[in-house]
Amino acid sequence: MASFEDESSPWARAFAADVAGLRSEGVTYADSAAFLRALVRKGSLRFTDVCDRPRRFFLAHRLLARLAPEHGPGFWIRFTVQYNLFAGTIVALGGDAQLAELEEMQSGGVLGCFCLTERLAGVNSGLVVHTVAEWDPDLSSFIIDSPTDGAYKNWISQGLTAEKAVCVADLRVGGRSHGPHAFLVDLRDATTGALLPGVEVGDMGRKTTGVDLDNAWVRFDRLRVGADRLLNRYGEVVNGEYVAKQKGTRTMDMIGQRLYTGRVAVAQAALTFSRRLFADARAYSDAKMCVMRGDRPALTDVPQLRALYDEAEARLTRLDAFVAAREGELCECLVERRIPPEALTRAVAVCKIRAVETSVELCHRLKQEVGSYALMDGTGFQHCDFLQCCKFAEGDSRILSQKLARDAFAAFAKNKGNPPGEWSRAELDACARVLAATRKAAGRGASKTEAWDEAWRDVYDLADAVCDRVCGAEPRGGAGRAKL
């Protein structure tokens, strides 16, 4: 069982103090990167805590999310890229020597980025990797290359300031592909800070939010790296041959672990942001007097606003409980270094979808009810695009919904309309509508993709029905129902 850590613990108070000095005005991405370097060196959160103390890892993300209404999404994203995507991948996939190197990076305040997403495989495309890592047997090294413009790594957070990267590339040995693998590579010279030959980066351009975060495209032009740069806990090249070191465990599955931890962290961040926004708005409306309202003059007592406060509290509380239960289950998997079961990965996807979409909905409705207050700088509404970032972080919500629907429809079709387990009537009805729509489209000569796209409304209805069932399931350990 993962150890418990709450917001009243000495560690939590110390970490909150560590990040309290984060400025919100006039912060450049260089300033933000420097703040993170200092935080990394201090070591209050260790890179290895994602597996050694996962409760602490998640709590750190929640504590930072409380600052998002003041600071926007930039530093929170920078932090989770550093600790979850970059360091967390090394923890999950690295061998002993690479883990020792990670300790050196922490003491040195080294920043890293996570080079996965590519230009032609963005957040709406699922996981596609065209970057290549070709084994060179003559020099016993890898050549990492972006063979086309579409293979450039895209929207890489911290990509302009990081010295190192975890690069995900298609590993090829003797012309044979072994699928996506992760490599720990240097982007810059450790002495001069200059980009290494074979690495090119560029700014993604001006953004409307998170301007304190550098987002880059990264191109690899036949970058040669040593054999020891392949994160090798589960696979490596031995005597010119690729060797899987643990039967039944794919490297890509372990890379996916970072997406699971990230989805829980993103879900909690969205809920934390929403709670802070509602709390600040409530404090304002409690004090805002309306002289025409007689004996109940506070703006809070306007019936539609009070009803929204009550509704938001109930929905956010239920979601908090559901996500917290999934965090507990995931923490056990992290501590035990095992891949989460299918039911948990599905529930983690639901966490992310429902927490973010509910937060977007409630915060938008709140904005409509508090008038000009929502237009004022410093109220938190100016940073509501934090939730937009949450929508596409760690797996776009639409892609996750599509996967939920595809998996459910496949089970429905395989079992001829009687899938195993307790399905809701809404799921069965949605599956039947998808089946009818796809058959109709196929009858007109549409491809499978075209037929699925034509049924898109029913597909998303199916995904919603799956979310409803999963959220209403009894959490493990009998902790009570969390139906939304």
VOGU-3710 file (C-alpha; in Angstrom, 3 decimals, decimal comma):
1> masfedessp> 0,000/0,000/0,000  1,348/3,429/-0,966  2,109/5,639/2,034  -0,389/8,364/2,853  0,461/12,046/2,564  -2,038/14,870/3,084  -2,033/18,636/2,836  -1,459/19,099/6,577  1,771/17,080/6,621  5,075/18,835/7,314
11> warafaadva> 6,249/17,929/3,815  3,181/19,498/2,194  3,612/22,725/4,173  7,289/22,849/3,236  6,593/22,240/-0,448  3,871/24,909/-0,478  6,419/27,321/1,002  8,967/26,324/-1,657  6,618/27,313/-4,490  5,076/30,338/-2,777
21> glrsegvtya> 7,752/32,571/-4,290  6,579/31,855/-7,825  5,834/35,206/-9,461  2,795/35,763/-11,669  3,602/39,081/-13,362  6,229/39,720/-16,010  7,621/36,197/-15,906  9,542/35,039/-18,967  10,023/31,395/-19,805  13,674/31,782/-18,791
31> dsaaflralv> 12,549/33,038/-15,366  10,147/30,128/-15,026  12,812/27,615/-16,028  15,220/29,104/-13,482  12,608/28,750/-10,731  12,121/25,086/-11,611  15,884/24,480/-11,644  16,114/25,789/-8,096  13,142/23,672/-7,022  14,687/20,566/-8,590
41> rkgslrftdv> 18,027/21,159/-6,832  16,317/21,619/-3,473  14,955/18,107/-3,847  11,779/18,489/-1,797  10,176/16,294/-4,438  12,534/13,625/-5,724  12,433/12,449/-9,320  11,914/8,924/-8,003  8,904/9,871/-5,876  6,600/9,041/-8,771
51> cdrprrffla> 7,127/5,399/-7,793  8,647/5,582/-4,309  6,161/8,095/-2,869  3,413/8,481/-5,471  0,981/10,066/-2,986  3,521/12,860/-2,517  3,951/13,135/-6,287  0,209/13,663/-6,824  -0,098/16,012/-3,854  2,648/18,246/-5,255
61> hrllarlape> 0,669/18,583/-8,476  -2,495/19,520/-6,566  -0,691/22,095/-4,454  0,685/23,722/-7,604  -2,730/23,653/-9,288  -4,037/25,875/-6,504  -1,805/28,618/-7,877  -3,109/28,268/-11,442  -5,912/30,878/-11,114  -3,166/33,403/-10,330
71> hgpgfwirft> -0,348/32,116/-12,534  -2,043/30,347/-15,431  -1,051/26,962/-16,814  2,613/27,568/-17,640  4,482/26,500/-14,527  2,161/23,612/-13,707  2,792/22,154/-17,179  6,540/22,748/-16,873  6,544/20,973/-13,511  4,637/17,892/-14,673
81> vqynlfagti> 6,754/17,598/-17,820  9,878/17,587/-15,653  8,708/15,207/-12,929  6,223/12,962/-14,714  7,019/12,789/-18,424  10,778/13,279/-18,369  11,985/11,929/-15,023  9,062/9,531/-14,615  9,843/7,817/-17,904  13,456/7,343/-16,872
91> valggdaqla> 12,304/5,892/-13,542  9,956/3,499/-15,348  12,296/2,431/-18,151  15,838/3,157/-17,059  18,483/0,659/-16,014  20,608/1,066/-12,900  23,198/3,311/-14,536  20,500/5,549/-15,981  18,753/5,850/-12,613  22,083/6,884/-11,072
101> eleemqsggv> 22,379/9,486/-13,816  18,905/10,741/-12,880  20,133/11,407/-9,331  22,991/13,467/-10,751  20,525/15,447/-12,857  18,459/16,271/-9,788  21,424/17,546/-7,791  22,532/19,606/-10,795  19,113/21,114/-11,498  19,101/19,732/-15,026
111> lgcfclterl> 15,914/20,319/-17,006  14,439/17,817/-19,438  11,621/17,596/-21,928  9,537/14,761/-23,388  9,767/14,413/-27,169  6,783/12,268/-28,111  4,143/14,267/-30,004  4,915/14,864/-33,680  3,759/17,432/-36,206  1,533/15,021/-38,144
121> agvnsglvvh> 0,448/13,143/-35,024  -0,914/15,783/-32,707  -3,310/15,450/-29,804  -6,205/14,518/-32,102  -4,246/11,755/-33,824  -3,511/9,289/-31,051  -0,027/7,855/-30,551  1,908/7,738/-33,821  5,723/7,868/-33,975  7,628/8,483/-37,212
131> tvaewdpdls> 10,943/9,522/-35,640  13,459/6,734/-36,232  16,296/5,370/-34,089  18,405/3,153/-36,366  21,029/0,848/-34,841  24,458/1,278/-36,432  26,322/-2,011/-35,861  29,636/-0,625/-37,086  29,821/2,041/-34,364  27,509/0,335/-31,834
141> sfiidsptdg> 25,330/3,398/-31,557  21,947/4,753/-32,612  21,147/7,380/-35,200  18,018/9,333/-34,275  16,407/11,060/-37,220  13,291/12,990/-38,157  12,933/11,632/-41,716  10,204/14,065/-42,798  8,843/17,438/-41,725  5,860/15,591/-40,290
151> ayknwisqgl> 8,138/13,694/-37,919  9,362/16,844/-36,161  8,511/16,704/-32,470  5,819/19,312/-31,858  4,592/21,447/-28,962  7,387/20,148/-26,733  7,020/21,924/-23,390  10,333/23,155/-21,962  11,902/22,383/-25,334  13,825/25,670/-25,580
161> taekavcvad> 15,396/25,539/-22,123  15,946/21,823/-21,487  19,425/20,334/-21,650  18,139/16,788/-22,094  15,184/14,973/-23,587  13,456/11,664/-23,406  12,906/11,043/-27,112  10,428/8,407/-28,252  11,472/6,885/-31,581  10,817/3,763/-33,623
171> lrvggrshgp> 13,714/1,444/-32,800  15,074/-0,342/-35,855  17,736/-3,017/-35,887  18,857/-4,433/-39,214  15,945/-2,702/-40,917  13,381/-4,338/-38,646  11,122/-2,145/-36,520  10,723/-2,983/-32,846  8,234/-0,202/-32,156  8,488/2,987/-30,113
181> haflvdlrda> 11,265/3,058/-27,530  12,549/5,833/-25,278  16,042/7,328/-25,434  17,687/9,699/-22,970  19,553/12,185/-25,146  21,520/15,372/-24,689  20,163/18,391/-26,529  22,845/20,853/-25,479  26,530/20,973/-24,692  26,904/20,720/-20,901
191> ttgallpgve> 29,583/23,458/-20,854  28,450/26,038/-23,393  24,697/25,387/-23,456  24,773/25,378/-27,262  22,602/22,932/-29,171  24,446/19,820/-30,212  25,008/19,037/-33,900  21,997/17,077/-35,094  19,518/18,951/-32,866  17,425/21,850/-34,086
201> vgdmgrkttg> 14,690/23,598/-32,095  12,298/26,449/-32,750  9,608/28,360/-30,897  6,027/27,282/-31,601  5,013/30,931/-31,630  3,076/33,417/-29,560  0,374/31,923/-27,312  -2,664/33,411/-25,600  -1,850/31,772/-22,271  1,080/30,095/-20,558
211> vdldnawvrf> 3,549/32,598/-22,002  5,959/31,697/-19,179  6,306/28,228/-20,745  8,543/27,600/-23,744  6,930/25,331/-26,340  9,170/24,120/-29,128  9,354/22,012/-32,218  12,388/19,735/-32,217  14,089/18,205/-35,228  16,652/15,405/-35,037
221> drlrvgadrl> 19,019/15,381/-38,015  20,844/12,057/-37,779  21,797/12,643/-34,161  24,228/9,920/-33,105  23,865/8,689/-29,528  25,573/5,892/-27,627  24,081/2,464/-27,041  23,641/3,403/-23,379  21,118/6,101/-24,337  18,366/3,546/-24,919
231> lnrygevvng> 16,358/3,274/-21,690  17,030/-0,384/-21,244  15,110/-1,894/-18,362  12,832/-3,844/-20,704  14,826/-4,109/-23,915  18,241/-3,463/-25,416  20,506/-4,338/-28,327  22,943/-7,165/-27,548  25,483/-8,377/-30,133  23,572/-6,584/-32,857
241> eyvakqkgtr> 20,213/-8,137/-31,935  17,284/-6,625/-30,103  16,546/-8,479/-26,852  13,341/-8,103/-24,846  14,386/-8,440/-21,211  11,006/-9,153/-19,635  8,641/-11,416/-21,519  5,172/-9,967/-21,895  6,182/-6,398/-21,016  6,459/-3,983/-23,916
251> tmdmigqrly> 8,456/-0,797/-23,573  5,527/1,153/-24,992  3,292/-0,136/-22,210  5,661/1,354/-19,662  5,848/4,654/-21,542  2,074/4,621/-21,260  2,415/4,553/-17,474  3,353/8,225/-17,635  0,089/8,935/-19,407  -1,849/7,223/-16,618
261> tgrvavaqaa> -0,135/9,205/-13,855  -0,471/12,321/-15,962  -4,200/11,801/-16,503  -4,846/11,519/-12,776  -2,701/14,604/-12,130  -4,512/16,539/-14,866  -7,920/15,486/-13,537  -7,005/16,620/-10,044  -5,541/19,872/-11,369  -8,771/20,700/-13,227
271> ltfsrrlfad> -10,848/20,011/-10,119  -8,464/22,012/-7,939  -8,581/24,963/-10,344  -12,392/24,859/-10,385  -12,667/24,745/-6,612  -10,352/27,740/-6,244  -12,264/29,708/-8,882  -15,606/28,953/-7,235  -14,258/29,739/-3,751  -12,904/33,119/-4,865
281> araysdakmc> -16,120/33,956/-6,728  -18,175/32,933/-3,679  -16,121/35,209/-1,420  -16,796/38,073/-3,832  -20,531/37,396/-4,199  -20,977/36,962/-0,427  -19,635/40,483/0,057  -21,294/42,051/-2,992  -24,480/43,804/-1,866  -27,467/44,367/-4,169
291> vmrgdrpalt> -29,665/47,113/-2,697  -32,799/46,055/-4,597  -32,874/42,615/-2,976  -34,438/43,642/0,324  -33,710/41,313/3,256  -31,299/39,111/1,260  -29,012/41,670/-0,378  -25,947/39,535/-1,155  -25,244/38,597/-4,756  -24,811/35,015/-3,564
301> dvpqlralyd> -28,532/34,918/-2,752  -29,565/35,424/-6,379  -31,269/32,044/-6,865  -29,520/30,910/-10,038  -26,086/31,718/-8,593  -26,795/29,985/-5,296  -28,120/26,958/-7,209  -24,921/26,855/-9,284  -22,759/26,998/-6,152  -24,697/24,098/-4,640
311> eaearltrld> -24,594/22,060/-7,851  -20,863/22,662/-8,340  -20,067/21,647/-4,764  -21,979/18,388/-5,114  -20,522/17,460/-8,519  -16,951/18,426/-7,675  -17,127/16,525/-4,388  -18,276/13,349/-6,138  -15,565/13,697/-8,760  -12,912/14,385/-6,117
321> afvaaregel> -13,850/11,127/-4,419  -13,863/9,144/-7,651  -10,476/10,467/-8,788  -8,960/10,020/-5,326  -10,003/6,363/-5,332  -8,369/5,817/-8,715  -5,237/7,595/-7,487  -5,052/5,107/-4,622  -5,300/2,129/-6,967  -2,740/3,595/-9,346
331> ceclverrip> -0,337/4,342/-6,493  -0,315/0,662/-5,570  0,620/-0,231/-9,158  3,385/2,379/-9,164  4,917/1,199/-5,895  4,778/-2,430/-7,037  6,113/-1,555/-10,525  3,264/-3,307/-12,312  1,101/-2,285/-15,248  -2,408/-1,200/-14,195
341> pealtravav> -5,196/-3,617/-15,126  -7,489/-2,751/-18,000  -10,364/-1,711/-15,734  -8,128/0,815/-13,968  -6,717/2,300/-17,177  -10,288/2,759/-18,392  -11,268/4,391/-15,104  -8,228/6,688/-15,260  -9,330/7,815/-18,726  -12,786/8,510/-17,322
351> ckiravetsv> -11,194/10,536/-14,517  -9,521/12,772/-17,025  -12,524/13,152/-19,315  -15,103/13,829/-16,628  -12,989/16,011/-14,347  -11,923/18,279/-17,194  -15,247/18,462/-19,029  -17,172/19,072/-15,797  -14,712/21,797/-14,807  -14,982/23,486/-18,203
361> elchrlkqev> -18,766/23,420/-18,023  -19,098/24,673/-14,451  -16,486/27,426/-14,784  -18,081/28,671/-18,006  -21,488/28,792/-16,336  -20,015/30,617/-13,358  -18,538/33,219/-15,672  -21,994/33,900/-17,098  -23,454/34,515/-13,641  -20,964/36,876/-11,995
371> gsyalmdgtg> -21,051/39,663/-14,569  -18,198/42,133/-14,885  -16,313/40,465/-12,019  -15,301/37,747/-14,474  -13,695/40,379/-16,718  -11,363/41,660/-14,027  -7,713/40,714/-13,914  -6,784/38,775/-10,795  -10,100/36,971/-10,412  -8,829/33,736/-11,968
381> fqhcdflqcc> -11,154/33,886/-14,953  -8,328/35,327/-17,047  -6,611/31,947/-16,720  -9,541/29,659/-17,529  -7,570/28,412/-20,520  -5,741/26,327/-17,929  -8,696/23,993/-18,448  -8,205/24,122/-22,224  -4,659/22,873/-21,636  -6,067/20,118/-19,433
391> kfaegdsril> -8,348/18,982/-22,280  -5,473/18,050/-24,583  -2,789/17,145/-22,032  -1,853/13,470/-21,567  -4,267/12,268/-24,209  -6,852/14,547/-25,772  -10,265/14,048/-24,170  -11,827/13,312/-27,557  -9,253/10,618/-28,316  -9,845/9,033/-24,923
401> sqklardafa> -13,608/9,108/-25,546  -13,113/7,509/-28,949  -11,091/4,695/-27,359  -13,742/4,089/-24,712  -16,371/3,867/-27,450  -14,281/1,606/-29,709  -13,525/-0,803/-26,886  -17,166/-0,928/-25,828  -18,429/-1,374/-29,373  -15,890/-4,140/-30,037
411> afaknkgnpp> -17,098/-6,019/-26,940  -20,709/-5,491/-28,002  -20,063/-6,828/-31,507  -17,915/-9,741/-30,334  -20,629/-10,905/-27,946  -23,489/-10,314/-30,401  -25,155/-7,622/-28,386  -24,704/-9,302/-24,999  -21,361/-8,066/-23,653  -20,081/-9,521/-20,378
421> gewsraelda> -20,537/-7,592/-17,168  -23,189/-5,144/-16,068  -23,762/-2,647/-18,827  -26,272/0,179/-18,631  -29,261/0,426/-20,908  -27,749/3,619/-22,317  -24,585/1,757/-23,379  -26,508/-1,028/-25,075  -28,774/1,437/-26,881  -25,805/3,551/-28,026
431> carvlaatrk> -24,008/0,446/-29,313  -27,114/-0,540/-31,259  -27,299/2,918/-32,836  -23,616/2,825/-33,778  -24,100/-0,616/-35,301  -27,084/0,542/-37,347  -25,314/3,695/-38,521  -22,101/1,915/-39,521  -23,999/-0,825/-41,362  -25,987/1,786/-43,258
441> aagrgaskte> -22,818/3,633/-44,244  -21,068/0,401/-45,228  -24,049/-0,458/-47,422  -23,317/2,695/-49,398  -19,719/1,573/-49,888  -18,155/3,604/-47,077  -14,903/2,391/-45,545  -14,762/1,393/-41,879  -13,262/4,757/-40,962  -15,883/6,651/-42,957
451> awdeawrdvy> -18,685/4,592/-41,447  -17,382/5,207/-37,916  -17,066/8,937/-38,603  -20,639/9,112/-39,872  -21,795/7,689/-36,546  -19,765/10,189/-34,534  -22,664/11,556/-32,489  -23,679/8,083/-31,369  -19,999/7,227/-30,782  -19,654/10,069/-28,286
461> dladavcdrv> -23,013/9,166/-26,721  -21,579/5,693/-26,203  -18,445/7,113/-24,598  -20,593/9,214/-22,262  -22,589/6,142/-21,296  -19,380/4,244/-20,520  -18,215/7,148/-18,346  -21,536/7,112/-16,501  -21,220/3,400/-15,744  -17,580/3,567/-14,691
471> cgaeprggag> -18,158/6,555/-12,433  -21,081/4,785/-10,843  -19,103/1,616/-10,118  -18,356/0,603/-6,547  -14,788/1,725/-5,763  -12,505/-1,094/-4,696  -12,518/-1,656/-0,955  -16,184/-0,700/-0,540  -15,487/3,016/-0,218  -18,985/3,872/-1,416
481> rakl> -20,558/4,784/-4,702  -19,404/7,762/-6,713  -22,109/8,048/-9,336  -22,011/11,285/-11,334
//
